[in-house]
Amino acid sequence: MPTFHPSAAPAPSTAPAFRGRIGAAERSGYPPVPHRYRLHLTPSCTNGLRIAVTHNLLDLAGTLPATRLPAVPDTPDGTGYLALRPLYQASAHRYLGPLAGPVLSDDWTGRIVSTHTPDILDDLTRHFAHRGPDLRGRGGAGPLRAVDWLCEQDINAAAQQAGRADTGPGTREAALRTLLNGLQAAEHHLADREFWLDDRLTLADVQLWATLVQLDTVHRWHLDAAAVQRLAGHPRLWAYARRLAAHPAFGAHLDLDGIALRHHAHCRGREAAGAAMPIVDWAAAAARQPSTIPAPTPEPVANGS
């Protein structure tokens, strides 16, 4: 495993609006009661994709239903979803923030439990994994935090910086080196194993796979051809991504059209030559399985929304 240095991390992004937790005790306020909670998410978003895959792996469709949000946020400012407005307004007096997903809500109260993806995933695996596998792994939280650092900083943040046209070539090249080092660390780690932790699927695989999907379907558009060729030079890593895409719980939620719509709706960056050089044929790799998340039902929008 590579060595990670959290002290070198950039300033954190905007904190999630709600971070309630589902607990085993009644006094927690949110006991793990079947059919009480609901997910609101879109697989076109990386965090939504992680939750959707986990939800499928744990076979939670009959215990904790999920409502699918549109691929592209539909609020006037483009930061959230109109369908989530009642939940946000019921959860915070005069709430003025973004109506962002994913959301874990409480159907009994009509309020939001959490908008924090790591907490949502942890609660699903701790309290609702009765029919599915244990996705937390045997090493505790430490290995999962290491994968989170690898994905969020060494891959995702570095890829964003490497593709920014408003920074100097030195900054972009340094970010590309960080990205390549992260991919090489993952390549080395997967040299003699099928999954990231232990000998079975865990949340680490879900996160790394969703990060690789984003790298190839979103960040690649802003990299030059030479950079994309260097990214592709990690055969074990991309074979791992293809293998997971063929798993029904992964491939069923791979909404390539939605990812493209979401990216082009919000991206203001300059398209580069790497846009024409996909690393993985995701459509060919993905399993042809129906999603367990129903499509959204259009709702009337009140005047003035």
Salt bridges, closest charged atoms under 4 A:
ASP59 OD2 - ARG131 NH2 2.90
ASP106 OD2 - ARG36 NH2 2.80
ASP107 OD2 - ARG38 NE 3.28
ASP119 OD2 - ARG19 NE 2.91
ASP119 OD1 - ARG21 NH1 3.31
ASP122 OD2 - ARG21 NH2 2.80
ASP122 OD2 - ARG126 NE 2.83
ASP123 OD1 - ARG21 NH2 2.77
ASP134 OD1 - ARG136 NE 3.63
ASP166 OD2 - ARG164 NH2 2.75
GLU173 OE2 - ARG230 NH1 3.66
GLU187 OE2 - ARG236 NH1 3.67
ASP192 OD1 - ARG193 NE 3.72
GLU194 OE2 - ARG243 NE 3.84
ASP198 OD1 - ARG138 NE 3.97
ASP198 OD2 - ARG200 NH2 3.72
ASP199 OD1 - ARG138 NH2 3.43
ASP216 OD1 - ARG220 NE 2.93
ASP255 OD2 - ARG68 NH2 3.04
